[in-house]
Amino acid sequence: MSEQAAAPLRHAIAVRGRRIVDSPAFTGTVFCLIVTNAALLGIETYSGVVQQWHGALKATEYAFLCAFTVEILLRCAAHADRPGDFFRDPWNMFDVLVVALAFLPFARENATVLRLLRLARVLRAARFLPQLRIVIVAVGKSLPGTLSFLLVGTLLLYVYAMVGWVFFADDNPEHFGSLGRAALSLFLLITLDGLGDAVREGLEISRWTIVYFASFVLLGSFLLVNLLIGVVINSLEEARELEMTREREENAAASGAAAIPEPTTDSEAVPTSEAVTASGAATMSRAVGPTTEAVEVVDAVDATEALRA
């Protein structure tokens, strides 16, 4: 089948596929399947239930796998006229990967891998919840900023841990006896947990310790945490803009695909003999009509001139 002949078929398949995939019934059904699959995975953690209903649980798992496979095939059919768009969507690639790996022999034979794959299906619910999808995308986009935040936080923690070890190791070896203990104690202080006890123990050593703890809490608990919040908020805005752009592109692609005219059949493209005859008769009548009127006008003028003569 040539490319030109296959294009109308792909377009027809894509139109019908999109009609099914974009319907609320399809979306609700798949979402319910994902939630039920998650509930079934939780039920299998109870050994008594597994021993009693092992066969039914196994059959249900196969049914879920078949249902998710049909879902992926329908989504592929909805992109039959533009398959590149299907593989450019990361959510589609994630769905295909999670479902396809379950058919591989090493996954079917390894119970741990199979459970992890079934657990990954729960994350597919994010594609049906736009706000959750935005949050997940924002988390991914905030990773570079989070790494910078971790580097700054590690540097701050190391410097203050070394200072604490130098000044408090002899008087408070339980919390500052080594670099590791000092770093752990200061890390807990970032959450403001046990800050009062740490300040009291420091004041017993020297009144200047208040400067040490106050500066660390100011930099660690307020400055760094606010920086992290700023990184996350910025990533949320970027993820929201990406989601809006993605929706606009999908709507434009769907409207463009719907605007493609349907192929005409031979009966529609080739006029029938009756249509040709009717068209020719109409043309002849339009041509003859003005000629007859012109002859009548000429005869009337000749008669008038004869009377005057």
C-alpha positions as CSV (number, residue, x, y, z in Angstrom):
1,M,0.0,0.0,0.0
2,S,1.5,3.3,-1.1
3,E,1.9,6.2,1.3
4,Q,-0.7,8.3,-0.5
5,A,-3.3,5.5,-0.2
6,A,-2.4,4.7,3.5
7,A,-2.8,8.4,4.6
8,P,-6.6,8.4,4.6
9,L,-6.7,5.0,6.5
10,R,-4.3,6.4,9.2
11,H,-6.4,9.5,9.5
12,A,-9.6,7.5,9.9
13,I,-7.9,5.3,12.6
14,A,-6.5,8.4,14.4
15,V,-9.9,10.1,14.4
16,R,-11.7,7.1,15.9
17,G,-8.9,6.5,18.4
18,R,-8.9,10.1,19.6
19,R,-12.7,9.9,19.9
20,I,-12.3,7.0,22.3
21,V,-9.2,8.2,24.2
22,D,-10.5,11.8,24.8
23,S,-13.8,10.6,26.1
24,P,-14.5,11.0,29.8
25,A,-15.6,7.4,30.1
26,F,-12.2,6.1,28.8
27,T,-10.3,8.4,31.2
28,G,-12.4,7.5,34.2
29,T,-12.1,3.8,33.4
30,V,-8.3,3.8,33.2
31,F,-8.0,5.9,36.3
32,C,-10.2,3.4,38.2
33,L,-8.1,0.5,36.9
34,I,-5.0,2.2,38.2
35,V,-6.5,2.8,41.6
36,T,-7.8,-0.7,41.8
37,N,-4.4,-2.1,40.8
38,A,-2.8,-0.1,43.7
39,A,-5.4,-1.5,46.1
40,L,-4.7,-5.0,44.9
41,L,-1.0,-4.5,45.4
42,G,-1.6,-3.4,48.9
43,I,-3.9,-6.4,49.6
44,E,-1.1,-8.8,48.5
45,T,1.0,-7.7,51.4
46,Y,-1.3,-9.8,53.7
47,S,0.0,-13.4,53.6
48,G,-3.3,-14.9,54.6
49,V,-5.2,-13.3,51.8
50,V,-2.5,-14.4,49.3
51,Q,-2.6,-18.0,50.4
52,Q,-6.4,-18.1,50.2
53,W,-6.9,-16.2,47.0
54,H,-3.7,-16.8,45.1
55,G,-5.3,-18.0,41.9
56,A,-7.8,-15.2,41.8
57,L,-5.2,-12.6,42.5
58,K,-2.9,-13.9,39.8
59,A,-5.8,-13.9,37.2
60,T,-6.7,-10.4,38.2
61,E,-3.1,-9.3,37.7
62,Y,-3.2,-10.7,34.2
63,A,-6.5,-9.0,33.5
64,F,-5.0,-5.6,34.6
65,L,-2.0,-6.2,32.3
66,C,-4.2,-6.9,29.4
67,A,-6.4,-3.8,30.1
68,F,-3.3,-1.5,30.3
69,T,-2.0,-3.1,27.1
70,V,-5.2,-2.3,25.3
71,E,-5.1,1.3,26.7
72,I,-1.6,1.8,25.2
73,L,-2.7,0.4,21.8
74,L,-5.6,2.8,21.8
75,R,-3.3,5.7,22.5
76,C,-1.0,4.6,19.7
77,A,-4.0,4.4,17.4
78,A,-5.0,8.0,18.3
79,H,-1.6,9.1,17.0
80,A,-1.7,7.0,13.9
81,D,-1.6,10.1,11.6
82,R,1.3,11.7,13.7
83,P,3.2,8.9,15.4
84,G,6.2,11.1,16.2
85,D,4.0,13.1,18.7
86,F,3.3,10.0,20.6
87,F,6.9,9.2,21.2
88,R,7.8,12.8,22.0
89,D,5.5,12.8,25.0
90,P,7.5,11.6,28.1
91,W,4.3,10.3,29.8
92,N,3.5,8.1,26.8
93,M,7.1,6.7,26.9
94,F,6.8,6.0,30.7
95,D,3.5,4.2,30.1
96,V,4.9,2.1,27.3
97,L,8.0,1.2,29.4
98,V,6.1,0.2,32.5
99,V,3.6,-2.0,30.6
100,A,6.2,-3.5,28.1
101,L,8.7,-4.5,30.8
102,A,6.0,-6.6,32.5
103,F,6.0,-9.0,29.4
104,L,9.7,-9.7,29.6
105,P,10.8,-13.0,31.0
106,F,13.1,-11.6,33.7
107,A,10.3,-9.5,35.1
108,R,7.8,-12.4,35.1
109,E,10.2,-14.7,36.9
110,N,11.4,-12.1,39.4
111,A,8.7,-11.3,42.0
112,T,10.5,-8.2,43.3
113,V,10.9,-6.7,39.8
114,L,7.3,-7.5,39.0
115,R,6.1,-5.8,42.2
116,L,8.2,-2.7,41.4
117,L,6.7,-2.5,37.9
118,R,3.2,-2.9,39.3
119,L,4.0,-0.1,41.8
120,A,5.2,2.1,39.0
121,R,1.7,1.8,37.4
122,V,0.4,3.8,40.3
123,L,2.5,6.8,39.1
124,R,0.6,6.7,35.8
125,A,-2.4,8.2,37.7
126,A,-0.5,11.5,37.4
127,R,-1.4,11.8,33.7
128,F,-5.1,12.0,34.6
129,L,-4.5,14.6,37.3
130,P,-3.1,17.8,35.8
131,Q,-2.2,19.4,39.1
132,L,-0.3,16.3,40.2
133,R,1.4,16.2,36.8
134,I,2.5,19.8,37.3
135,V,4.0,19.0,40.7
136,I,5.9,16.0,39.4
137,V,7.3,18.0,36.5
138,A,8.2,20.8,39.0
139,V,10.1,18.4,41.2
140,G,12.2,17.2,38.2
141,K,12.9,20.8,37.1
142,S,13.9,21.8,40.6
143,L,16.6,19.2,40.9
144,P,19.4,21.4,39.4
145,G,18.5,24.2,41.9
146,T,18.2,21.6,44.7
147,L,21.7,20.3,44.0
148,S,23.1,23.8,44.3
149,F,21.1,24.2,47.5
150,L,22.6,21.0,48.9
151,L,26.1,22.1,48.1
152,V,25.6,25.4,49.9
153,G,24.0,23.6,52.8
154,T,26.8,21.1,53.0
155,L,29.4,23.8,53.0
156,L,27.6,25.7,55.8
157,L,27.2,22.6,57.8
158,Y,30.9,21.6,57.4
159,V,32.2,25.0,58.5
160,Y,29.9,25.3,61.6
161,A,30.7,21.7,62.5
162,M,34.4,22.3,62.5
163,V,33.9,25.5,64.5
164,G,31.7,23.6,67.0
165,W,34.3,20.8,67.3
166,V,37.1,23.2,68.0
167,F,35.2,25.1,70.8
168,F,32.9,22.5,72.3
169,A,34.6,19.1,71.9
170,D,36.0,19.0,75.4
171,D,33.0,20.4,77.2
172,N,30.2,18.7,75.2
173,P,31.7,15.5,73.6
174,E,28.3,13.9,73.2
175,H,27.3,16.4,70.5
176,F,30.6,17.9,69.3
177,G,33.1,15.2,70.1
178,S,33.8,14.6,66.4
179,L,33.1,16.1,63.0
180,G,30.3,13.6,62.4
181,R,28.6,14.2,65.7
182,A,28.8,18.0,65.3
183,A,27.4,17.8,61.8
184,L,24.5,15.6,63.0
185,S,23.7,17.9,65.9
186,L,23.7,20.9,63.7
187,F,21.6,19.2,61.1
188,L,18.9,18.5,63.7
189,L,19.2,22.2,64.8
190,I,18.1,23.2,61.2
191,T,14.7,21.8,62.0
192,L,14.8,23.8,65.3
193,D,14.5,20.5,67.2
194,G,16.3,20.7,70.5
195,L,17.4,24.3,70.0
196,G,16.5,25.3,73.5
197,D,18.6,22.5,75.1
198,A,21.6,23.3,72.8
199,V,21.5,26.9,73.7
200,R,21.3,26.2,77.5
201,E,24.3,23.8,77.2
202,G,26.2,26.4,75.3
203,L,25.5,29.1,77.8
204,E,27.0,26.9,80.5
205,I,30.3,26.9,78.5
206,S,30.3,30.6,77.4
207,R,27.9,33.4,76.8
208,W,29.4,33.9,73.3
209,T,27.9,30.6,72.2
210,I,24.6,32.4,71.6
211,V,26.3,34.1,68.6
212,Y,27.3,30.7,67.2
213,F,23.8,29.1,67.5
214,A,21.9,32.2,66.5
215,S,23.9,32.8,63.3
216,F,23.7,29.1,62.4
217,V,19.9,29.0,62.9
218,L,19.5,32.3,60.9
219,L,21.5,31.0,58.0
220,G,20.4,27.3,58.0
221,S,16.8,27.5,59.1
222,F,15.7,30.7,57.5
223,L,17.9,31.7,54.6
224,L,18.6,28.2,53.1
225,V,15.0,27.0,53.6
226,N,13.6,30.2,52.0
227,L,16.0,29.7,49.1
228,L,14.7,26.2,48.6
229,I,11.1,27.4,48.7
230,G,12.0,29.9,46.0
231,V,13.6,27.3,43.8
232,V,10.5,25.1,44.1
233,I,8.0,27.9,43.4
234,N,10.0,28.9,40.3
235,S,10.0,25.3,39.1
236,L,6.2,25.2,39.7
237,E,5.7,28.2,37.5
238,E,7.9,26.7,34.7
239,A,6.0,23.4,34.9
240,R,2.6,25.2,34.8
241,E,3.8,27.1,31.6
242,L,5.0,23.9,30.0
243,E,1.6,22.2,30.8
244,M,-0.3,25.1,29.2
245,T,2.0,25.0,26.1
246,R,1.5,21.2,25.9
247,E,-2.3,21.6,26.0
248,R,-2.3,24.3,23.4
249,E,-0.1,22.2,21.1
250,E,-2.4,19.2,21.5
251,N,-5.5,21.3,20.8
252,A,-3.9,22.8,17.7
253,A,-2.8,19.4,16.5
254,A,-6.2,17.9,17.1
255,S,-8.0,20.8,15.3
256,G,-5.5,20.6,12.4
257,A,-6.1,16.9,12.0
258,A,-9.9,17.4,12.2
259,A,-9.6,20.0,9.4
260,I,-8.2,17.5,6.9
261,P,-10.9,16.9,4.3
262,E,-12.3,13.4,3.9
263,P,-11.2,11.6,0.7
264,T,-13.9,11.8,-2.0
265,T,-15.1,8.7,-3.7
266,D,-15.4,8.1,-7.5
267,S,-19.1,8.7,-7.5
268,E,-18.5,12.1,-5.8
269,A,-15.6,13.1,-7.9
270,V,-16.9,12.1,-11.3
271,P,-20.1,13.8,-12.4
272,T,-22.8,11.6,-13.8
273,S,-24.3,11.8,-17.3
274,E,-27.5,13.2,-15.9
275,A,-25.6,16.0,-14.1
276,V,-23.7,16.7,-17.3
277,T,-26.9,16.8,-19.3
278,A,-28.7,19.1,-16.8
279,S,-25.7,21.4,-16.6
280,G,-25.4,21.6,-20.4
281,A,-29.1,22.3,-20.8
282,A,-28.9,25.1,-18.2
283,T,-26.0,26.6,-20.0
284,M,-27.7,26.5,-23.3
285,S,-30.9,28.0,-21.8
286,R,-28.8,30.9,-20.4
287,A,-27.1,31.4,-23.7
288,V,-30.3,31.1,-25.8
289,G,-32.4,33.3,-23.5
290,P,-30.5,36.6,-24.1
291,T,-30.3,35.9,-27.8
292,T,-34.1,35.6,-28.2
293,E,-34.6,38.8,-26.2
294,A,-32.1,40.6,-28.4
295,V,-34.0,39.5,-31.6
296,E,-37.3,40.7,-30.2
297,V,-35.8,44.2,-29.4
298,V,-34.4,44.5,-32.9
299,D,-37.8,43.6,-34.5
300,A,-39.6,46.2,-32.3
301,V,-37.1,48.9,-33.4
302,D,-37.6,48.0,-37.1
303,A,-41.4,48.2,-36.8
304,T,-41.2,51.7,-35.2
305,E,-39.0,53.1,-37.9
306,A,-41.4,51.6,-40.6
307,L,-44.4,53.5,-39.0
308,R,-42.5,56.7,-38.9
309,A,-41.6,56.4,-42.6
